[in-house]
Amino acid sequence: MRIEDIDAARTRPGASEAAIADLSWLGLDWDDEPFVQSQRIRAYEHGLELLKRKDLVYPCTCTKADIERAASAPHAEDEGPTYPGTCSFRSTIDAEQLGDRPFAWRFRVPEGAVGWDDLFLGRIEINPRQVGGDFIVARSPFVPSYQLAVVLDDTTMGITQVVRGADLIPSTPRQIVLNQALGGVERVYGHVPLVIGADGKRLAKRDGSIKLAALRVQGVDPRQLIGWLARSCGWSREIIASTPIDWIDRYDASTIPKEPCSFDYSK
């Protein structure tokens, strides 16, 4: 279990406890005490120092508006424009000349496509220089980015397999090159389709009525929800009231659909 709470602007009091309660309600558990990112700042600082010594990062003073003005190509909704490399002429030591001027540390993305054999989608190749470009790994004063934190966490936790939603595919090539730069072990990645609402749109915070906490309060049987999830993976033809452990021996990655599945709360 990992609590990713380094983004202070988006972290709500009680969110960690709520997530733990939701997972426990579903019948999921974990072997060790939760791994909390906000308690690992020193490890992230050490990781950034390693990148500095290799001159794989540089200080960037561009604002979001600067990047948007410089971008000419269209970009994905969640990814923003590709960074044009405005500050890439700088080296690590140039940060000392910036004084109190705010800046971010950007990772120098190597040339060429990055590929991996996805557990569910097959071979995928993406050129991170064309999708986002040099990306932020920390801000000054020191605040680690999601990318830096999770790559270092995966190494410390001994993670060898990463399974997550298909909306995070653009993060994978970044994490692969960053992991290589930090000397981490190679990992296997798999991306599953998202669950969408009856209206065809991805589920989001606006869908408060079907949050796990809301379903729990309404008295929904979690075994029914697990049964629905198992059916959505192609492991059964009907909803079978069950717990996660019931499906361990019946897990089959080949049956998981490649397209989003729809969740209709009214049914």
C-alpha positions as CSV (number, residue, x, y, z in Angstrom):
1,M,0.0,0.0,0.0
2,R,1.4,3.4,-1.0
3,I,-0.1,6.7,0.0
4,E,0.9,9.3,-2.6
5,D,0.4,12.6,-0.7
6,I,3.2,14.9,-1.8
7,D,0.8,17.2,-3.8
8,A,-0.2,19.4,-0.9
9,A,-2.7,21.4,-3.1
10,R,-4.7,18.2,-3.9
11,T,-4.3,16.3,-0.6
12,R,-7.4,16.4,1.6
13,P,-7.4,15.7,5.3
14,G,-8.6,12.2,6.0
15,A,-8.1,11.0,2.3
16,S,-5.6,8.3,3.3
17,E,-7.8,6.9,6.0
18,A,-10.8,6.9,3.6
19,A,-8.8,5.1,0.9
20,I,-7.7,2.4,3.4
21,A,-11.3,2.0,4.5
22,D,-12.6,1.7,0.9
23,L,-10.0,-1.0,0.1
24,S,-10.7,-2.9,3.3
25,W,-14.4,-2.8,2.5
26,L,-13.7,-4.4,-0.9
27,G,-11.8,-7.2,0.8
28,L,-8.3,-6.1,-0.3
29,D,-5.4,-6.1,2.1
30,W,-1.6,-5.7,2.2
31,D,1.4,-7.1,4.0
32,D,3.2,-4.1,5.4
33,E,2.5,-0.7,6.9
34,P,1.4,1.8,4.3
35,F,4.3,3.5,2.4
36,V,3.8,7.2,2.8
37,Q,5.5,9.6,0.3
38,S,5.4,12.6,2.5
39,Q,7.7,10.8,4.9
40,R,10.3,10.1,2.1
41,I,11.3,13.6,1.1
42,R,14.9,12.9,1.9
43,A,15.0,9.9,-0.5
44,Y,13.6,12.1,-3.3
45,E,16.2,14.8,-2.6
46,H,18.9,12.1,-2.9
47,G,17.5,10.9,-6.2
48,L,17.5,14.5,-7.6
49,E,21.1,14.9,-6.5
50,L,22.0,11.8,-8.4
51,L,20.4,13.3,-11.5
52,K,22.2,16.6,-10.9
53,R,25.6,14.9,-10.7
54,K,25.0,13.2,-14.1
55,D,23.8,16.6,-15.5
56,L,20.6,14.9,-16.5
57,V,18.4,17.8,-15.2
58,Y,18.5,21.5,-15.7
59,P,16.8,24.5,-14.1
60,C,13.8,25.8,-16.0
61,T,12.2,29.2,-15.3
62,C,9.4,28.9,-17.9
63,T,5.9,29.5,-16.7
64,K,2.9,27.4,-17.9
65,A,1.8,30.4,-20.0
66,D,5.3,30.7,-21.6
67,I,5.1,27.0,-22.7
68,E,1.6,27.4,-24.1
69,R,2.6,30.4,-26.1
70,A,5.6,28.6,-27.5
71,A,3.8,25.4,-28.4
72,S,2.5,25.1,-32.0
73,A,1.4,21.5,-32.1
74,P,-1.9,20.2,-30.7
75,H,-1.7,18.2,-27.5
76,A,-3.6,15.7,-25.4
77,E,-6.1,17.1,-23.0
78,D,-4.4,15.8,-19.9
79,E,-0.8,16.2,-21.0
80,G,-0.5,19.8,-22.0
81,P,1.8,21.2,-24.7
82,T,5.2,19.6,-25.4
83,Y,7.9,21.5,-23.7
84,P,9.9,23.4,-26.5
85,G,13.3,23.2,-24.7
86,T,13.6,26.9,-24.0
87,C,15.8,26.4,-21.0
88,S,17.6,23.2,-22.1
89,F,20.8,25.2,-22.8
90,R,21.3,25.4,-19.1
91,S,23.4,22.9,-17.0
92,T,22.9,21.9,-13.4
93,I,25.2,24.5,-12.0
94,D,23.3,27.3,-13.6
95,A,20.7,27.0,-10.8
96,E,23.2,28.8,-8.5
97,Q,22.9,32.0,-10.7
98,L,19.1,32.2,-10.4
99,G,19.0,33.5,-6.8
100,D,15.5,33.7,-5.5
101,R,13.9,33.3,-8.9
102,P,11.5,30.3,-8.9
103,F,12.4,27.4,-11.2
104,A,11.7,23.7,-11.8
105,W,14.2,20.9,-12.5
106,R,13.5,19.3,-15.9
107,F,14.8,15.9,-16.9
108,R,16.6,15.7,-20.2
109,V,14.6,13.2,-22.2
110,P,16.9,11.2,-24.5
111,E,16.3,11.0,-28.3
112,G,14.3,8.2,-29.8
113,A,11.2,6.1,-29.0
114,V,10.8,4.2,-25.8
115,G,9.0,0.8,-26.1
116,W,7.6,-1.8,-23.8
117,D,5.6,-5.0,-24.1
118,D,2.4,-4.1,-22.4
119,L,0.7,-6.9,-20.4
120,F,-2.7,-6.1,-22.0
121,L,-2.1,-3.9,-25.0
122,G,0.9,-5.6,-26.6
123,R,3.9,-3.6,-28.0
124,I,3.7,0.1,-27.4
125,E,6.3,2.7,-28.5
126,I,6.2,6.4,-27.7
127,N,8.8,9.1,-28.2
128,P,8.7,11.1,-25.0
129,R,10.4,14.0,-26.7
130,Q,7.3,14.4,-28.9
131,V,4.8,13.7,-26.1
132,G,5.5,16.3,-23.4
133,G,9.3,16.6,-24.0
134,D,11.6,17.3,-21.1
135,F,9.5,16.9,-18.0
136,I,9.6,18.3,-14.4
137,V,11.1,16.1,-11.7
138,A,11.1,18.7,-8.9
139,R,10.4,22.3,-8.1
140,S,12.4,24.8,-6.1
141,P,12.2,25.1,-3.1
142,F,12.3,21.3,-3.2
143,V,9.0,19.7,-4.0
144,P,9.4,16.3,-5.8
145,S,7.2,15.6,-8.8
146,Y,4.9,12.6,-9.2
147,Q,7.3,11.0,-11.8
148,L,10.4,11.2,-9.6
149,A,8.6,10.0,-6.4
150,V,6.9,7.0,-7.9
151,V,10.0,5.8,-9.8
152,L,12.1,5.9,-6.6
153,D,9.3,4.4,-4.5
154,D,8.9,1.5,-7.0
155,T,12.6,0.8,-6.6
156,T,12.6,0.9,-2.8
157,M,9.4,-1.2,-2.6
158,G,10.8,-3.8,-5.0
159,I,8.0,-3.3,-7.5
160,T,8.5,-5.4,-10.7
161,Q,5.0,-5.1,-12.2
162,V,3.0,-2.0,-12.6
163,V,-0.7,-2.3,-13.6
164,R,-2.8,0.9,-14.0
165,G,-5.3,2.7,-16.1
166,A,-4.8,3.4,-19.8
167,D,-5.0,7.1,-19.1
168,L,-1.5,6.9,-17.6
169,I,0.2,5.4,-20.7
170,P,2.0,8.8,-21.4
171,S,3.7,8.5,-18.0
172,T,5.2,5.2,-18.8
173,P,8.0,6.2,-21.2
174,R,9.0,9.0,-18.9
175,Q,9.2,6.6,-15.9
176,I,11.2,4.1,-18.0
177,V,13.9,6.6,-19.0
178,L,13.9,8.1,-15.5
179,N,14.3,4.7,-13.9
180,Q,17.2,3.9,-16.2
181,A,18.9,7.1,-15.3
182,L,18.5,6.3,-11.6
183,G,19.8,2.7,-12.0
184,G,16.5,0.9,-11.1
185,V,15.6,-2.6,-12.2
186,E,13.5,-3.1,-15.3
187,R,9.8,-3.3,-14.7
188,V,6.8,-4.8,-16.6
189,Y,3.9,-2.5,-17.4
190,G,0.3,-3.1,-18.1
191,H,-2.5,-0.7,-18.8
192,V,-6.2,-1.6,-18.5
193,P,-9.2,0.3,-19.9
194,L,-11.1,2.8,-17.8
195,V,-14.6,2.4,-16.4
196,I,-16.9,4.9,-17.9
197,G,-20.4,6.1,-16.9
198,A,-23.7,5.3,-18.7
199,D,-23.2,8.6,-20.5
200,G,-20.0,7.4,-22.1
201,K,-17.8,9.7,-20.2
202,R,-15.0,8.7,-17.8
203,L,-15.9,8.5,-14.2
204,A,-14.6,11.5,-12.2
205,K,-15.0,13.4,-9.0
206,R,-18.3,14.7,-10.3
207,D,-19.7,11.1,-10.0
208,G,-19.9,11.3,-6.2
209,S,-22.8,8.9,-6.0
210,I,-20.7,6.0,-7.0
211,K,-17.6,6.6,-5.0
212,L,-16.8,3.5,-2.9
213,A,-17.4,5.5,0.3
214,A,-20.9,6.5,-1.0
215,L,-21.7,2.9,-2.0
216,R,-20.6,1.7,1.4
217,V,-22.8,4.2,3.3
218,Q,-25.7,3.1,1.1
219,G,-25.3,-0.5,2.2
220,V,-24.2,-1.9,-1.1
221,D,-22.8,-5.4,-0.8
222,P,-19.1,-5.2,-1.7
223,R,-19.3,-8.8,-2.9
224,Q,-21.7,-7.7,-5.7
225,L,-19.3,-5.0,-6.8
226,I,-16.4,-7.5,-6.9
227,G,-18.6,-9.8,-8.9
228,W,-19.3,-7.0,-11.4
229,L,-15.6,-6.2,-11.7
230,A,-14.9,-9.9,-12.4
231,R,-17.5,-10.0,-15.1
232,S,-16.1,-6.9,-16.7
233,C,-12.8,-8.7,-16.9
234,G,-14.4,-11.5,-18.8
235,W,-14.0,-14.1,-16.0
236,S,-17.7,-14.8,-15.7
237,R,-20.9,-14.4,-17.7
238,E,-23.0,-13.1,-14.7
239,I,-22.4,-11.2,-11.5
240,I,-21.2,-13.7,-8.8
241,A,-21.2,-12.3,-5.3
242,S,-17.5,-12.9,-4.3
243,T,-14.4,-11.5,-2.6
244,P,-11.1,-10.7,-4.3
245,I,-9.4,-13.9,-3.1
246,D,-12.0,-16.0,-4.9
247,W,-10.6,-14.9,-8.3
248,I,-6.9,-15.4,-7.7
249,D,-6.8,-18.8,-9.4
250,R,-9.2,-17.7,-12.1
251,Y,-7.3,-14.6,-13.2
252,D,-6.7,-14.5,-16.9
253,A,-5.1,-11.4,-18.5
254,S,-6.1,-12.5,-22.0
255,T,-9.8,-11.9,-21.4
256,I,-9.6,-8.4,-20.1
257,P,-11.1,-6.1,-22.8
258,K,-9.1,-3.4,-24.5
259,E,-12.0,-1.0,-24.6
260,P,-13.6,0.9,-21.7
261,C,-16.5,-0.7,-19.9
262,S,-19.6,1.1,-18.9
263,F,-20.9,1.2,-15.3
264,D,-24.7,1.9,-15.0
265,Y,-25.5,2.6,-11.4
266,S,-29.2,2.4,-12.0
267,K,-28.8,-1.3,-12.8
